[in-house]
Amino acid sequence: MRTEHVVALVSRIRESANALLVSELTRLGHPDLAPSHGAILGALYDRGELSMGALAQAIGRKKNTLTVLVRKLERAGYVQRTVSPGDSRVSMIALTVKGEAFRKDFGAISRMLLSRVWGDMEQGQREALVRGLERILANLG
């Protein structure tokens, strides 16, 4: 089996997954969201309000990239930014009513995507694939 096309393969998988996500977001009435917003919303659903620094760390993004994504979510009404009561230099990010209302669709889209990704792949194969991808990420890291 050839293996030198691994990066191209991962890139094609990401493109296909993103196209599927955009289609589902639009179908469910959320055309203002992008696949890149998923990690931010997921972290806020899991952990509640977070500082920009904690959010960047939670999703593995640089603060400047995160700032752009949060601004888009803020303009679309899914999150709000406030100043930390303990430190005026720290921005806190929290879900709005609209962001909280999206939680159900977020879960449905996530389950659909994982179902499509895994198909009928056995659990052992899934685990081996994830271990391999984590190793690749660490090698590049």
C-alpha positions as YAML, in Angstrom:
chain: A
units: angstrom
residues:
- id: 1
  name: MET
  ca: [0.00, 0.00, 0.00]
- id: 2
  name: ARG
  ca: [1.28, 3.46, -0.92]
- id: 3
  name: THR
  ca: [1.48, 5.86, 2.03]
- id: 4
  name: GLU
  ca: [3.19, 8.99, 0.70]
- id: 5
  name: HIS
  ca: [-0.16, 10.67, -0.04]
- id: 6
  name: VAL
  ca: [-1.19, 10.79, 3.64]
- id: 7
  name: VAL
  ca: [-1.25, 14.60, 3.88]
- id: 8
  name: ALA
  ca: [-3.27, 14.94, 0.68]
- id: 9
  name: LEU
  ca: [-5.66, 12.28, 1.96]
- id: 10
  name: VAL
  ca: [-6.18, 14.09, 5.27]
- id: 11
  name: SER
  ca: [-6.74, 17.33, 3.35]
- id: 12
  name: ARG
  ca: [-9.39, 15.71, 1.13]
- id: 13
  name: ILE
  ca: [-11.12, 14.24, 4.19]
- id: 14
  name: ARG
  ca: [-11.23, 17.69, 5.79]
- id: 15
  name: GLU
  ca: [-12.64, 19.26, 2.62]
- id: 16
  name: SER
  ca: [-15.34, 16.62, 2.38]
- id: 17
  name: ALA
  ca: [-16.25, 16.92, 6.06]
- id: 18
  name: ASN
  ca: [-16.40, 20.72, 5.82]
- id: 19
  name: ALA
  ca: [-18.65, 20.55, 2.74]
- id: 20
  name: LEU
  ca: [-20.98, 18.19, 4.59]
- id: 21
  name: LEU
  ca: [-21.01, 20.48, 7.64]
- id: 22
  name: VAL
  ca: [-21.76, 23.58, 5.57]
- id: 23
  name: SER
  ca: [-24.61, 21.75, 3.86]
- id: 24
  name: GLU
  ca: [-26.12, 20.65, 7.20]
- id: 25
  name: LEU
  ca: [-25.67, 24.07, 8.81]
- id: 26
  name: THR
  ca: [-27.48, 25.68, 5.89]
- id: 27
  name: ARG
  ca: [-30.21, 23.03, 5.83]
- id: 28
  name: LEU
  ca: [-30.87, 23.55, 9.56]
- id: 29
  name: GLY
  ca: [-31.02, 27.33, 9.21]
- id: 30
  name: HIS
  ca: [-27.53, 28.34, 10.36]
- id: 31
  name: PRO
  ca: [-25.86, 29.67, 7.20]
- id: 32
  name: ASP
  ca: [-23.97, 32.22, 9.30]
- id: 33
  name: LEU
  ca: [-21.90, 29.47, 10.95]
- id: 34
  name: ALA
  ca: [-18.78, 27.81, 9.51]
- id: 35
  name: PRO
  ca: [-17.12, 24.50, 10.38]
- id: 36
  name: SER
  ca: [-14.31, 26.45, 12.07]
- id: 37
  name: HIS
  ca: [-16.80, 27.70, 14.66]
- id: 38
  name: GLY
  ca: [-17.56, 24.18, 15.88]
- id: 39
  name: ALA
  ca: [-14.60, 23.82, 18.22]
- id: 40
  name: ILE
  ca: [-15.38, 27.14, 19.92]
- id: 41
  name: LEU
  ca: [-19.05, 26.35, 20.42]
- id: 42
  name: GLY
  ca: [-18.22, 22.82, 21.57]
- id: 43
  name: ALA
  ca: [-15.78, 24.10, 24.18]
- id: 44
  name: LEU
  ca: [-18.35, 26.60, 25.47]
- id: 45
  name: TYR
  ca: [-21.03, 23.88, 25.59]
- id: 46
  name: ASP
  ca: [-18.69, 21.63, 27.58]
- id: 47
  name: ARG
  ca: [-17.09, 24.17, 29.92]
- id: 48
  name: GLY
  ca: [-19.27, 27.28, 30.00]
- id: 49
  name: GLU
  ca: [-17.84, 30.79, 29.91]
- id: 50
  name: LEU
  ca: [-14.10, 30.88, 29.18]
- id: 51
  name: SER
  ca: [-11.42, 33.52, 28.89]
- id: 52
  name: MET
  ca: [-9.94, 33.99, 25.42]
- id: 53
  name: GLY
  ca: [-6.70, 32.39, 26.64]
- id: 54
  name: ALA
  ca: [-8.46, 29.35, 28.10]
- id: 55
  name: LEU
  ca: [-10.59, 29.00, 24.97]
- id: 56
  name: ALA
  ca: [-7.53, 29.19, 22.71]
- id: 57
  name: GLN
  ca: [-5.85, 26.50, 24.76]
- id: 58
  name: ALA
  ca: [-8.98, 24.32, 24.85]
- id: 59
  name: ILE
  ca: [-9.31, 24.24, 21.07]
- id: 60
  name: GLY
  ca: [-5.62, 24.36, 20.14]
- id: 61
  name: ARG
  ca: [-5.74, 27.65, 18.24]
- id: 62
  name: LYS
  ca: [-3.59, 30.76, 18.42]
- id: 63
  name: LYS
  ca: [-5.22, 33.78, 20.07]
- id: 64
  name: ASN
  ca: [-5.14, 35.92, 16.92]
- id: 65
  name: THR
  ca: [-6.94, 33.22, 14.90]
- id: 66
  name: LEU
  ca: [-9.42, 32.74, 17.73]
- id: 67
  name: THR
  ca: [-10.11, 36.47, 17.90]
- id: 68
  name: VAL
  ca: [-11.25, 36.51, 14.26]
- id: 69
  name: LEU
  ca: [-13.52, 33.49, 14.78]
- id: 70
  name: VAL
  ca: [-15.02, 34.86, 18.00]
- id: 71
  name: ARG
  ca: [-15.74, 38.20, 16.31]
- id: 72
  name: LYS
  ca: [-17.70, 36.39, 13.59]
- id: 73
  name: LEU
  ca: [-19.66, 34.40, 16.18]
- id: 74
  name: GLU
  ca: [-20.28, 37.60, 18.14]
- id: 75
  name: ARG
  ca: [-21.58, 39.46, 15.06]
- id: 76
  name: ALA
  ca: [-23.84, 36.49, 14.25]
- id: 77
  name: GLY
  ca: [-25.21, 36.55, 17.81]
- id: 78
  name: TYR
  ca: [-23.98, 33.17, 19.08]
- id: 79
  name: VAL
  ca: [-21.50, 34.43, 21.69]
- id: 80
  name: GLN
  ca: [-20.86, 37.55, 23.70]
- id: 81
  name: ARG
  ca: [-17.63, 39.01, 24.94]
- id: 82
  name: THR
  ca: [-17.36, 40.68, 28.33]
- id: 83
  name: VAL
  ca: [-14.53, 41.98, 30.47]
- id: 84
  name: SER
  ca: [-13.43, 39.73, 33.29]
- id: 85
  name: PRO
  ca: [-14.48, 41.16, 36.66]
- id: 86
  name: GLY
  ca: [-11.14, 40.08, 38.12]
- id: 87
  name: ASP
  ca: [-8.89, 41.48, 35.39]
- id: 88
  name: SER
  ca: [-9.98, 44.15, 32.92]
- id: 89
  name: ARG
  ca: [-7.33, 42.96, 30.43]
- id: 90
  name: VAL
  ca: [-9.06, 39.59, 30.07]
- id: 91
  name: SER
  ca: [-11.98, 39.02, 27.69]
- id: 92
  name: MET
  ca: [-14.53, 36.40, 28.67]
- id: 93
  name: ILE
  ca: [-16.52, 34.53, 26.01]
- id: 94
  name: ALA
  ca: [-19.97, 33.12, 26.78]
- id: 95
  name: LEU
  ca: [-22.88, 31.73, 24.83]
- id: 96
  name: THR
  ca: [-25.87, 33.94, 24.10]
- id: 97
  name: VAL
  ca: [-29.48, 32.75, 24.03]
- id: 98
  name: LYS
  ca: [-29.04, 32.11, 20.29]
- id: 99
  name: GLY
  ca: [-25.83, 30.18, 20.93]
- id: 100
  name: GLU
  ca: [-27.49, 28.06, 23.58]
- id: 101
  name: ALA
  ca: [-30.46, 27.42, 21.27]
- id: 102
  name: PHE
  ca: [-28.05, 26.01, 18.67]
- id: 103
  name: ARG
  ca: [-26.87, 23.28, 21.08]
- id: 104
  name: LYS
  ca: [-29.48, 20.74, 19.88]
- id: 105
  name: ASP
  ca: [-28.58, 21.22, 16.21]
- id: 106
  name: PHE
  ca: [-24.87, 21.16, 17.12]
- id: 107
  name: GLY
  ca: [-25.32, 17.74, 18.71]
- id: 108
  name: ALA
  ca: [-27.34, 16.42, 15.78]
- id: 109
  name: ILE
  ca: [-24.78, 17.63, 13.24]
- id: 110
  name: SER
  ca: [-21.90, 16.19, 15.28]
- id: 111
  name: ARG
  ca: [-23.59, 12.78, 15.53]
- id: 112
  name: MET
  ca: [-24.39, 12.76, 11.80]
- id: 113
  name: LEU
  ca: [-20.80, 13.66, 10.89]
- id: 114
  name: LEU
  ca: [-19.29, 10.96, 13.10]
- id: 115
  name: SER
  ca: [-21.73, 8.41, 11.74]
- id: 116
  name: ARG
  ca: [-20.67, 9.25, 8.20]
- id: 117
  name: VAL
  ca: [-16.97, 9.35, 9.10]
- id: 118
  name: TRP
  ca: [-16.93, 5.94, 10.79]
- id: 119
  name: GLY
  ca: [-19.51, 4.13, 8.66]
- id: 120
  name: ASP
  ca: [-19.17, 0.44, 9.45]
- id: 121
  name: MET
  ca: [-15.54, 0.66, 10.62]
- id: 122
  name: GLU
  ca: [-14.89, -1.57, 13.64]
- id: 123
  name: GLN
  ca: [-13.94, -0.02, 16.99]
- id: 124
  name: GLY
  ca: [-10.40, -1.46, 16.86]
- id: 125
  name: GLN
  ca: [-9.84, 0.11, 13.44]
- id: 126
  name: ARG
  ca: [-11.18, 3.43, 14.70]
- id: 127
  name: GLU
  ca: [-8.83, 3.40, 17.67]
- id: 128
  name: ALA
  ca: [-5.82, 2.45, 15.51]
- id: 129
  name: LEU
  ca: [-6.60, 5.27, 13.08]
- id: 130
  name: VAL
  ca: [-6.94, 7.85, 15.85]
- id: 131
  name: ARG
  ca: [-3.68, 6.65, 17.48]
- id: 132
  name: GLY
  ca: [-1.92, 6.97, 14.14]
- id: 133
  name: LEU
  ca: [-3.27, 10.46, 13.48]
- id: 134
  name: GLU
  ca: [-2.33, 11.59, 16.98]
- id: 135
  name: ARG
  ca: [1.19, 10.27, 16.39]
- id: 136
  name: ILE
  ca: [1.43, 12.16, 13.10]
- id: 137
  name: LEU
  ca: [0.30, 15.36, 14.82]
- id: 138
  name: ALA
  ca: [2.89, 14.87, 17.56]
- id: 139
  name: ASN
  ca: [5.59, 14.21, 14.95]
- id: 140
  name: LEU
  ca: [4.78, 17.52, 13.26]
- id: 141
  name: GLY
  ca: [4.42, 19.35, 16.52]
...
